[in-house]
Amino acid sequence: MQKRIFNAIISKDVFKINNSYSKAPKKVFFYTFFCVVICLIIFGFNFLDINWAKFFNSFSLFGEKLKKLVNWDFKNFLEKDNMGISFMNSALKSIWETISMAFAGSILGVLISIPFSIAAASNIVKNKFINNFSRFIIAIFRTIPSFTYALILVGYFGQTMATVTIAITIFSFSITSKFLFERIEHININIFISMQATGANKFRSFRSAVVPQISSHIISAAFYALETNIRYISVIAGVTGVGIGQLINNGVSYGRYDKVGFMLALLIVIIIFLEILIYIIKNYIIFDRDYLLDQKEQKKAIKIQNAIKKENNLRFYIKYILLKEWNSELSILKANKKTNLQQLREKKIEKNKIINKFKEEYKKNILKDKQKFVEYRKVHLNSRNWFIFNEELNNYVRMDKIYITKINLEVLNLKEKMISEIKDTAFSKHQEFKKTLTVEKVLKQKPLFFIKRMVMYLLILGLFAYSISLVKFRLENDATIASTNQHIKEIFNIDWTGLFKKHGNAPYSVIYLLIEGISISIIGTTLGAIFAYIFGVISSENIVNFYVAKFFVVINSAIRAIPSYIYAIIFISLVGMGPFTGALALMMGSIGMLSKYDREIFDDINMKLISQLQATGLNKWQRIKYGILPQSTSSIVSYIAYRFDINFKEVSVLGAVGASNMGYLLNSYFLQQYFSEFGTLLLGIMLVTILIEIISSTLRAKINLGVNPKWVDQIILWIKHHWFALYKANEKLKFKENNLSFDEAYAFYGYTNKTICQNAKEIKKTKKLSYKVSWLISYCNYFDIEFKNENFKDLKMLYKKHNELLKVNVNEFKKSRKEKIKFLISKKTEDKQKLKTYYSSEINKLETNYQKKEFKKEFRKNKNYINRNTKIAINSLNY
């Protein structure tokens, strides 16, 4: 009884349509995910010792610190020291060295990543061991903090450019190998297979079919690595005492924030310049967007369509509807501009009058609708009478929104018409272009592709050769190398006790530091996501004024250009070193990245739906709640999960500048030669990084594609099979037969319990009986059980007898399923034995090794087919 009542409570969204039963899908994932996130956020804020008072009080110092950072005394910068070197000279030299090291390391890293990425791609290399081994190597290198490589390499190459370059090479390999391997897995493999089928060897097929498809991705990966390396090279160089990182560290140590600010400004300018350069190279050299047949014309048409979509409704109405006749008259006058100068001046004055008059009428009509609605609402209290059906919109419009809905509807219809016309025109032009397209025309443009790319490749090769020439590769003496080798051995001597509690030289356990790192990431991601959402809203042209949107787009771009560790340096000067500083730095990094993604999501929302919501009387915040949030939430949550993954990886890097205990101690352990503690903490970071990456990928797959991990699907399937017997038994009690599918039987069980409970409430109300008695009467009525009186004991006895019948049906159904599984397994064994016998008898009849090899492949395929079909039959809910 209690089970049925509980099921009725959770079965509110069950309904019957004709003879079919349906139930709204459960939101188990949504509620679970929401509760877990809230708990993690609360835990993160409670775990860290956050001094909010100090943070807010530091705002008074922010202006002063910012002033110090930009108070550049160029006279002082140009003054030479005792060695005859000026700060300006050192700064420019270190910047150039930084760029050179980043460039050389990026190219080397990408070159190393290519074979590993190919080996990891299962569509190119069919050997699972090689695939998994390559993916394992890629995964391991991705989990190690970037500055760790530099700390170890100092023992082999000293505090030199070579150390930084090799460290950047390894870091570039770690970030580009996964990027390339994922791109290779999505190429068109049919060409590669077809070439091999025609007799070409694997190498030739790969060169002709695969290389052209991945070459652009390799260049993109190189530029992505270069951009990332320029952002984070200061941290890597800082721990080795080389380049711009050392100058920034010296500036902070001696309190010369003017020099620190100047170096940071140089770095930001280079990052922004590099972003612009990479954008130009990608668009106009790698993807040939300016010369790709008629792509220029097609792109222009798409740009106009996007501009029309984003145009504010009121501005669009004035421009294309209100001033339509005025524009046509102006065009006629402009044809004879010299003779119609006076009339043109008058026309411009007339334009302002038309616009001002319309704006006045617009405001008056909106106000008039509102006033009418207020008066009407006083008389008609029932809200159903406040709406008028609009046939064109096919929806109800609230009385105070009639005029604005009319304007919006007119605008939306014209927008759709204009976009449709532009699409048709672009399509017809493209068809005409294809008709006139000849081999000569394509070949005429082809040299441009060749020249552009050859120039780019030669420049890359030249810059790479020059960058490598600046790096002097020199090994340390034998004693230092032997000492470093010994240190590496000690790193593998893991202090297992230190993982779980404070031990030896470690001030904190590894678990504590990892939890602190996760907490920093949670707080940074949460605060960043909140502010990014606000920035995304106010920088989207679909939501706010065009000029307001553009203003905040510029601000977002500026925030995004600055790496997280630079924010950490700034915040350290305000609130000091510690985890909270790291959280604030990650917040700024999250704002920069997420606000861009949020804006793009908001720019793609369906504005027609928003207009329909406005017509029903919803205000701006309600339209955001019911129109914008449902269209954008899943994508935004997916990006937040991705950013959390990035933030945890950045926590260790921020520690190198004192913005987290985890990274700070990792650096300190190595420098103070506590190698066992260093290895233990590094192992913990690697394991948690892999775990977070898996969780992040799983969440994004679930949110974006609705795909569960296999083990989750197995659990869900087991639960369904477990309860299916009860659902089918309930169906048999009512209909005396089993014809419903699992989903229908599941919905019917909920419908049964809901109906019984609803009827019980009615019986209780009319007959003034207790709820238990009312429920039992309702139960008997529903299942057509005859009863003589309404006595509780008698009714309870009837219910128990009927429930025993339910249990018998459940057991019969379970027994039937067990027999079916037993039969399927027996059949599988029999089929496999027949296949094996056939294989044994036929294999010896084949003459060549090639025939035997192909026959073995066919045998394995058939064996797998039997296993797969049996598994599908066992898991099937159609029984």
Order of alpha helices (4+ residues) and beta strands (2+ residues): alpha-beta-beta-alpha-alpha-alpha-alpha-alpha-alpha-alpha-alpha-alpha-alpha-alpha-alpha-alpha-alpha-alpha-alpha-alpha-beta-beta-alpha-alpha-alpha-alpha-alpha-alpha-alpha-alpha-alpha-alpha-alpha-alpha-alpha-alpha-alpha-alpha-alpha-alpha
